[in-house]
Amino acid sequence: MKAAIVFGALALPLVAGADEVYLRSGGRLSGVVIERRPDGIVVDVGPGRVTLPASLVTRVVEGTPAFALFRERAARLSDADVHGWLALGAWARDHDLLTQSTQAFEHVLAIDPRNAIAHREMGHVVVDGHWMTADEGYRARGYVHFEGSWVLPEDRAAILSERVAVAQARQAEIEAEARAREAEARARAAEADARRAEAAAAPTDGIPLAMTYGAAPYGVYGGVVIGGYGGYGGYGGYGNGSSSGHGHRNGQGHQGPSCGPGRAPGATPTPHRDSAPRRDPAPTRAAGASPALPVAGAGLYLKH
């Protein structure tokens, strides 16, 4: 039955003309025109027929394509001519007519099922003394189809195991990198907290605010003169800037009231009053200068 089908396909009636059909797109189709119609043509290209609209065809050139020669030769062969069909199949293979070549070798196997040449041309293999297709041969020998090829089961298991190991190693590497970044971030945060705590606990350095009036911007008031607890005058007074605790004006000093012996630090000093009220001469002050101002803290005055 199979031989009859193949032979019937190859022994179709030949059409008088064999043509090259040129298309408007620049392509070309080799075949045999078997029908011409006002709206198009039908071309037999070997494996099947193609209907082309007339608007796509520019011209048709008669010729003798290879598959037309194949049909002519097949028509002249008898059904039982094994050698003739083998030769025709080889000729078709050499002319890139793979479909026609396969048809010829299949016809040979229909006549002679054990023909080794036809089996090899078809890519068949022998397994346990039997010819079978390549896929059947791989399955018979225990191979499995894996990602487009045939491999042994243990090879497939090894490939999959290696892929799993690589994936796990990569995942472990990613997690280790993430932990390292997290530890580094925690270290930076701890360092920043330590710096803030150190800054908050550190004592305030520098000159107290009450002593800063003697600095350069306030030099018009003169230096700060600090005396003992002897009295208000001991911290300076009117005069020439002496730091002795006794102010001098025109060679004569004015001593302020004394805190008196035995006074606890921080206690309000008791001003010493003379037996008779006395007024000191007004201090000499440069024009535009400001009078002495009290500084925060008892007994501190700025001299001008």
RABEL-V310134 format. One record per pair of residues at least 24 apart in sequence whose ideal C-beta (glycine too) atoms are under 7 Angstrom apart, sorted by sequence separation. I is the first residue (numbers start at 1). J is the second residue. D is the distance in Angstrom with one decimal. If there is no record, write none. Layout:
I,J,D
I,J,D
//
This chain:
231,255,6.8
232,256,3.5
233,257,7.0
231,256,4.4
232,257,5.5
82,108,5.6
231,257,4.6
254,280,5.4
33,60,6.4
70,97,5.9
231,258,3.7
230,258,4.9
231,259,5.8
66,95,4.5
82,111,5.6
230,259,6.5
269,298,7.0
67,97,5.6
70,100,4.9
82,112,5.6
229,259,4.9
21,52,6.7
66,97,5.9
80,111,6.2
86,117,5.9
24,56,5.7
86,118,6.7
89,121,6.4
23,56,5.5
67,100,6.0
82,115,6.9
23,57,6.3
24,58,5.4
31,65,6.7
229,263,6.8
249,283,5.8
23,58,6.6
30,65,4.4
249,284,6.7
21,57,6.0
22,58,4.9
32,68,5.7
22,59,5.1
232,269,6.9
231,269,6.7
21,60,5.3
19,60,4.8
20,61,4.4
231,272,7.0
19,61,6.5
19,62,5.4
20,63,5.1
18,62,6.6
19,63,6.4
17,62,5.3
18,63,5.6
238,283,3.8
18,64,4.9
18,65,5.4
18,68,4.0
46,97,6.9
47,99,4.8
46,99,6.0
46,100,6.2
14,71,6.0
14,72,6.4
12,71,6.9
10,71,6.8
14,75,6.6
241,303,6.1
11,74,6.5
10,74,3.9
11,75,5.6
235,299,4.7
235,300,5.5
236,301,5.3
235,301,5.6
237,303,6.9
232,299,5.8
236,303,4.8
220,289,6.4
221,290,6.7
220,290,6.9
7,79,5.3
3,79,6.5
224,302,6.1
225,303,5.8
222,302,6.5
221,302,4.4
222,303,4.4
213,295,6.6
222,304,5.2
221,304,5.4
210,295,4.6
210,296,4.0
210,297,5.6
214,302,6.9
213,302,5.3
210,300,6.4
10,103,6.3
9,103,6.5
6,103,5.6
6,106,5.6
7,107,6.3
6,107,4.3
3,107,6.0
6,110,6.4
3,110,3.4
2,110,4.5
3,111,5.9
//
